[in-house]
Amino acid sequence: MSAHEEDFPKTTVSQFLAATLAALFAPGLVIFMIIKLVLAIQATHI
C-alpha cells in the first residue's frame, strides 16, 4: 500500500479559520503600514 492511499486527518472548521486568519494577518498589516506611511507623507506636505 502506498502512502497516498492512507487516510489523512480531516481539517476542522476552527483549524481552517485559524489558518485563514493567520494567512491574512501579515498582508493586512503590510497594507495598514503602507497606508499609514502615505498619510504621514501627505501630512508633512501641507
NORJOLIN-V775833 format. One record per backbone hydrogen bond with DSSP energy under -1.0 kcal/mol. CO is the residue of the C=O (numbers start at 1). NH is the residue of the N-H. E is the energy in kcal/mol with one decimal. If there is no record, write none. Layout:
((CO NH E) (CO NH E))
This chain:
((2 5 -1.1) (12 16 -2.2) (13 17 -2.6) (14 18 -2.3) (15 19 -2.3) (16 20 -2.3) (17 21 -2.6) (18 22 -2.2) (19 23 -2.1) (20 24 -1.6) (21 25 -1.1) (24 28 -1.7) (25 29 -2.4) (26 30 -2.2) (27 31 -2.5) (28 32 -2.3) (29 33 -2.3) (30 34 -2.3) (31 35 -2.4) (32 36 -2.3) (33 37 -2.1) (34 38 -2.6) (35 39 -2.4) (36 40 -2.0) (37 41 -2.3) (38 42 -2.3) (39 43 -1.9) (40 44 -1.2))
